[in-house]
Amino acid sequence: MHVIAAEGARLPIKVWARPEDLVGFDSALAQACNLANHPLAFKHVALMPDFHVGYGMPIGGVFATEGGIVPNAVGVDIGCGMQALGLGIYAPDARELLEEWRWRVHEWRRRVHERVPVGEGRYHQQGQEIGFFDEALEADAQGCPIVAQNLERARLQLGTLGGGNHFIELQVAENGELWVMIHSGSRGIGHKVCTYYEREARKLNEKWHSAIPDRDLAFLPDDHDVGRAYLREMEWCLRFADANRRHMMLAVRAVLAELGLSGPTGTTVHTHHNYVAREHHFGRDPWVHRKGAVKADGLVCIPGSMGTASYVARGLGERESFGSCSHGAGRVLGRKEANRTISHEQAEAAMAHVVFGVRQGDYDEMPQCYKDIDQVMENQRDLAEAAFRLRPLAVVKG
């Protein structure tokens, strides 16, 4: 970790990256400077080693405030996160696993695609029995006006993967154990909540002539009705996102059982990486926003990219990072640039060792688009230590 004393910044910016890792990330660093100048900012801004430019705030950033909440410092996919499960099935040699069980791996991917709707806006057919939308979620939605307006759509999207960088992977650890890792969020409902309350924050800040460094960083006072309402709806989205991942994991495990790959359940890991929570740091109780960052407490998921390793790690609770670590590898290529510059041959070569169908012109999630996950782990060795290094066997994505 080193400290950036950005010109004009009111508070320090602490970055878990080497100096050479900062090259090409000027826009993200400018966003971090805006955070450091925010009137509610507390102590310092922390950038995890996977940081890159986001909307208003860098993804991979940790931002603590006193007195209010910034909706765009959580983002539109509230509750986006990971679930990983060790399957308790071991292969003596990971290379043999892919060769001897290749038909199972291919069939697993095909059947998961059949069971789990993928892609932007995809949802279950009307009338399909979901069976996972519990009474507490239903009841609590009535105290959340934006959630309540979108509840029927949320019911239909439960158990769906979405698009972008969301995925379901079958993986193998270095000790030969099979794992499943799922990355998804609150689907469209988190977007609805963020968009509504971000607009409300702008209205209030304009009304009060609040001196915010960027209008994308408009805030909601935590003692105001609208601020309290945002927190209720955000918490609902966190629970929905967790239920969404659990529902998909049930479908994935059912497929594994059909293919003779079920065993005693091993380690289970749940990780949110887009949320805000009141926590105790440096003798105070600020609101800690993690946008593409993880609370490094216990076991956490730190995915690489499809085609490269992912990690299950033990969080070390480092004080200077507000007890956080990275949520993944972090992008180095934007989506449009990736699709423009990566050839089909390069994409196929990068994914040749994984069961995955590279689509013509769809290269924005290739391994070339992301930082080196092993270097990311090295850069944050004081934030998290590897427990399991997982290699992808097959990938399902939108």
C-alpha positions in Angstrom: 0.0 0.0 0.0 1.1 3.5 -0.7 -0.4 6.9 -0.2 -1.2 9.3 -3.0 -1.2 13.0 -2.0 -3.3 14.1 -5.0 -3.2 17.8 -5.7 -6.2 19.5 -4.3 -7.4 16.5 -2.4 -8.6 17.2 1.2 -8.0 13.6 2.4 -5.3 11.0 1.5 -5.9 8.3 -1.1 -4.5 4.9 -0.1 -3.9 2.5 -2.9 -3.0 -1.2 -2.7 -1.1 -1.3 -6.0 2.5 -0.8 -7.3 3.3 2.5 -9.0 3.3 0.8 -12.4 -0.2 -0.5 -11.8 -1.5 3.1 -11.7 -0.5 3.8 -15.3 -3.6 4.2 -17.5 -6.0 4.7 -14.6 -6.0 8.5 -14.5 -9.8 8.7 -14.7 -10.3 6.4 -11.8 -7.7 8.3 -9.7 -9.5 11.6 -10.6 -12.7 10.0 -9.2 -10.9 9.0 -6.1 -9.8 12.6 -5.7 -13.4 13.7 -5.9 -14.2 11.2 -3.1 -11.4 12.7 -1.0 -13.0 16.1 -1.4 -16.5 15.1 -0.6 -17.9 17.0 2.3 -18.9 13.8 4.2 -15.7 11.9 3.5 -14.1 10.4 6.6 -10.4 9.6 7.2 -9.1 8.6 3.8 -10.2 6.9 0.5 -9.0 3.3 0.0 -8.5 1.8 -3.5 -8.2 -2.0 -3.7 -5.7 -3.4 -6.3 -8.5 -4.2 -8.7 -9.7 -0.6 -8.9 -10.8 0.9 -12.2 -13.1 3.7 -13.4 -16.8 3.4 -12.5 -19.8 5.7 -12.4 -19.0 8.6 -10.0 -16.7 6.4 -7.9 -14.0 3.9 -8.9 -15.0 0.2 -8.8 -12.7 -1.4 -6.3 -13.1 1.6 -4.0 -13.9 1.9 -0.3 -15.4 5.2 0.8 -16.3 6.1 4.4 -18.7 9.0 5.2 -20.2 10.6 8.3 -23.7 12.0 8.2 -25.0 10.5 5.0 -25.0 7.9 2.2 -24.0 8.2 -1.5 -26.2 6.0 -3.7 -23.6 5.9 -6.5 -20.9 4.8 -4.1 -22.9 1.6 -3.8 -23.9 1.5 -7.5 -26.8 0.1 -9.5 -26.3 -3.6 -8.9 -26.9 -3.5 -5.2 -25.9 -6.7 -3.5 -23.8 -8.0 -6.4 -21.6 -10.7 -5.0 -20.5 -14.2 -5.0 -21.4 -17.7 -3.7 -18.8 -20.5 -3.8 -19.3 -24.1 -2.8 -16.7 -26.8 -2.4 -18.4 -30.0 -3.6 -16.5 -32.5 -1.5 -15.6 -34.4 -4.7 -11.9 -34.9 -5.4 -10.0 -35.8 -8.6 -6.5 -37.3 -8.1 -5.2 -35.2 -11.0 -7.0 -32.0 -12.2 -5.7 -32.7 -15.7 -7.3 -36.1 -15.7 -10.5 -34.6 -14.5 -11.0 -32.6 -17.7 -10.0 -35.5 -19.9 -11.8 -38.4 -18.2 -14.9 -36.4 -17.3 -15.0 -34.1 -20.3 -18.5 -35.3 -21.3 -19.8 -34.6 -17.8 -18.3 -31.1 -17.9 -19.8 -30.4 -21.3 -23.2 -31.8 -20.2 -23.1 -29.8 -16.9 -22.7 -26.6 -18.9 -25.5 -27.5 -21.3 -27.9 -28.4 -18.6 -27.2 -25.4 -16.4 -27.9 -23.2 -19.5 -31.3 -24.9 -19.7 -32.1 -24.5 -16.0 -30.8 -21.0 -15.3 -31.9 -18.1 -17.6 -28.9 -15.9 -18.5 -28.5 -12.5 -20.2 -29.7 -9.0 -19.6 -33.4 -8.8 -18.9 -33.9 -12.5 -18.9 -36.5 -13.9 -16.5 -38.5 -17.1 -15.7 -41.7 -17.6 -17.7 -44.8 -16.4 -16.1 -46.3 -19.0 -13.8 -43.2 -21.0 -13.4 -42.9 -22.3 -9.8 -40.0 -20.4 -8.2 -40.5 -21.6 -4.7 -37.8 -19.5 -3.2 -39.4 -16.2 -2.7 -40.0 -16.4 1.0 -42.7 -14.7 3.1 -40.2 -12.3 4.8 -39.1 -10.9 1.5 -42.7 -10.4 0.4 -43.7 -8.8 3.7 -40.7 -6.5 3.9 -41.2 -5.2 0.4 -44.3 -3.4 1.6 -42.1 -1.0 3.5 -39.9 -0.3 0.4 -41.9 1.7 -2.2 -39.5 1.2 -5.2 -39.2 -2.5 -4.4 -42.9 -2.9 -4.1 -43.5 -1.2 -7.5 -41.2 -3.8 -9.1 -42.0 -6.8 -7.0 -43.6 -8.9 -9.7 -40.6 -8.5 -12.0 -38.3 -9.4 -9.1 -40.3 -12.6 -8.5 -39.7 -13.6 -12.2 -36.0 -12.7 -12.0 -35.2 -14.8 -9.0 -32.9 -17.6 -10.0 -31.6 -15.8 -13.1 -28.0 -14.9 -13.8 -28.0 -11.7 -15.8 -25.3 -10.6 -18.2 -22.1 -8.6 -18.2 -19.4 -10.2 -16.0 -21.9 -12.4 -14.1 -21.1 -16.1 -14.4 -21.5 -19.6 -13.1 -18.2 -21.6 -13.1 -17.3 -25.2 -12.4 -13.8 -25.1 -10.9 -11.1 -27.3 -9.5 -8.8 -26.5 -6.6 -5.1 -27.4 -6.5 -6.0 -30.2 -4.1 -8.3 -31.7 -6.7 -11.6 -30.7 -5.1 -14.4 -29.5 -7.4 -16.0 -26.2 -6.7 -18.9 -24.1 -8.1 -18.7 -20.3 -8.0 -21.6 -17.9 -8.9 -21.3 -14.2 -9.5 -24.6 -12.3 -9.7 -26.6 -9.5 -8.1 -30.0 -8.0 -7.5 -30.9 -8.0 -11.2 -33.0 -5.1 -12.4 -34.5 -4.2 -9.0 -31.2 -2.9 -7.6 -30.9 -0.7 -10.6 -34.4 0.7 -10.0 -33.6 1.5 -6.4 -30.3 3.2 -7.0 -31.7 5.3 -9.9 -34.6 6.5 -7.9 -32.6 7.5 -4.8 -29.7 9.0 -6.7 -32.2 11.3 -8.3 -33.7 12.2 -4.9 -30.2 12.9 -3.6 -29.5 15.3 -6.5 -32.7 17.1 -5.8 -31.9 17.5 -2.1 -28.3 18.6 -2.8 -29.4 21.2 -5.3 -32.0 22.5 -2.9 -29.4 22.8 -0.2 -26.7 24.1 -2.5 -24.5 21.3 -1.2 -20.8 21.7 -2.2 -20.2 18.2 -3.7 -17.2 17.8 -6.1 -19.2 15.8 -8.6 -23.0 15.7 -9.0 -22.7 11.9 -9.4 -21.7 11.9 -5.8 -25.0 13.4 -4.4 -25.8 12.2 -0.9 -28.7 11.4 1.3 -28.6 12.5 4.9 -28.8 9.5 7.2 -31.2 11.4 9.5 -33.6 12.2 6.7 -36.7 10.1 5.8 -35.4 9.5 2.2 -32.0 8.4 3.5 -33.6 5.9 5.9 -35.8 4.7 3.1 -32.8 4.1 0.8 -31.1 2.0 3.5 -34.3 -0.1 3.9 -34.5 -0.7 0.2 -30.8 -1.4 -0.1 -31.0 -4.0 2.6 -33.9 -5.7 0.8 -31.9 -5.8 -2.4 -29.0 -7.5 -0.5 -31.3 -10.2 0.7 -32.8 -10.6 -2.7 -29.3 -10.9 -4.3 -28.3 -13.5 -1.8 -31.6 -15.5 -2.4 -31.0 -15.3 -6.1 -27.5 -16.9 -5.8 -28.8 -19.5 -3.5 -31.6 -20.4 -5.9 -29.1 -20.8 -8.8 -26.8 -22.9 -6.6 -29.7 -25.3 -6.0 -30.2 -25.7 -9.7 -26.5 -26.2 -10.3 -26.3 -28.8 -7.6 -29.3 -30.7 -9.1 -27.5 -30.9 -12.4 -24.3 -32.2 -10.7 -26.3 -34.9 -8.9 -27.8 -36.0 -12.3 -24.3 -36.4 -13.6 -23.1 -38.4 -10.7 -21.0 -35.5 -9.3 -22.7 -35.0 -6.0 -20.9 -35.4 -2.7 -20.9 -34.2 0.8 -21.2 -30.4 0.9 -17.8 -28.8 1.7 -16.9 -25.2 2.3 -19.6 -22.5 1.5 -18.6 -18.9 1.0 -21.0 -15.9 0.6 -19.6 -12.4 -0.3 -21.4 -9.1 -1.1 -19.4 -6.4 -2.8 -21.8 -3.6 -3.6 -23.3 -2.1 -0.4 -23.0 0.3 2.5 -23.0 -0.4 6.2 -22.3 1.4 9.4 -19.1 0.1 11.0 -16.7 1.0 13.7 -13.3 2.4 12.4 -10.7 4.7 13.9 -12.8 5.3 17.0 -15.9 6.4 15.0 -18.9 4.8 13.4 -18.9 5.9 9.7 -20.9 4.6 6.8 -18.6 2.4 4.8 -19.4 2.2 1.1 -17.9 -0.8 -0.8 -18.3 -0.5 -4.5 -16.6 -3.6 -6.0 -14.9 -4.3 -2.7 -15.3 -6.9 0.0 -15.5 -6.9 3.7 -12.4 -9.0 4.5 -13.9 -10.9 7.4 -13.6 -14.7 7.3 -13.6 -16.5 3.9 -14.3 -14.3 0.8 -14.5 -14.9 -2.9 -12.0 -13.1 -5.2 -12.7 -14.2 -8.8 -10.2 -13.6 -11.6 -11.7 -13.8 -15.1 -13.2 -16.6 -17.0 -10.1 -18.5 -18.3 -7.9 -17.6 -15.3 -7.8 -18.6 -11.6 -10.1 -17.4 -8.9 -9.5 -17.4 -5.1 -11.3 -18.2 -1.9 -9.3 -16.2 0.6 -9.2 -15.4 4.3 -9.8 -11.7 5.0 -7.3 -10.2 7.4 -9.4 -7.1 8.5 -6.6 -4.6 7.7 -7.4 -1.3 9.5 -6.2 1.0 6.8 -8.5 -0.5 4.2 -11.5 -0.2 6.5 -11.3 -4.0 6.8 -11.7 -4.6 3.1 -10.1 -6.4 0.1 -10.6 -6.6 -3.6 -13.7 -8.2 -5.2 -11.9 -9.6 -8.2 -9.1 -8.9 -10.7 -10.4 -5.5 -12.1 -10.8 -4.4 -15.7 -7.9 -3.1 -17.9 -10.0 -2.9 -21.1 -13.4 -1.3 -21.5 -16.1 -3.4 -23.2 -16.2 -1.5 -26.4 -12.4 -1.4 -26.7 -12.2 -5.2 -26.0 -14.7 -6.0 -28.7 -12.8 -3.7 -31.1 -9.3 -4.9 -30.4 -9.5 -8.6 -29.5 -9.7 -11.0 -32.5 -11.8 -14.1 -32.5 -8.7 -16.2 -32.8 -7.1 -14.5 -29.7 -10.4 -15.1 -27.7 -10.5 -18.8 -28.6 -6.9 -19.3 -27.7 -7.4 -17.6 -24.3 -10.4 -19.9 -23.6 -9.1 -23.1 -25.2 -8.5 -24.9 -21.8 -12.1 -24.1 -20.6 -15.4 -25.6 -21.7 -17.0 -22.4 -23.1 -18.4 -21.3 -26.5 -16.7 -18.0 -27.6 -19.3 -16.0 -29.6 -18.3 -14.0 -32.6 -17.7 -10.4 -31.7 -18.4 -11.0 -28.0 -15.0 -10.6 -26.4 -15.5 -8.1 -23.5 -15.1 -10.7 -20.8 -12.0 -12.5 -22.1 -9.0 -12.9 -19.8 -7.2 -10.1 -21.7 -9.8 -7.6 -20.3 -8.6 -8.1 -16.7 -5.6 -7.5 -14.5 -3.5 -10.5 -13.5 -5.3 -12.0 -10.5 -2.1 -13.5 -9.0 -0.5 -10.0 -9.0 -3.7 -8.6 -7.5 -3.4 -11.1 -4.7 0.2 -10.2 -4.2 -0.6 -6.5 -4.0 -3.1 -7.2 -1.2 -1.2 -9.7 0.8 -1.8 -7.6 3.9 -5.6 -7.6 3.2 -6.3 -11.3 2.3 -4.5 -14.6 2.2 -5.3 -17.4 -0.3 -7.1 -20.4 1.1 -8.0 -22.1 -2.2 -6.8 -21.3 -5.7 -9.4 -22.4 -8.2 -9.0 -23.2 -11.9 -12.0 -22.9 -14.2 -13.2 -26.1 -16.0 -16.5 -24.7 -17.5 -18.2 -21.3 -17.7 -21.8 -20.3 -18.0 -22.6 -16.7 -18.7 -25.1 -14.4 -20.4 
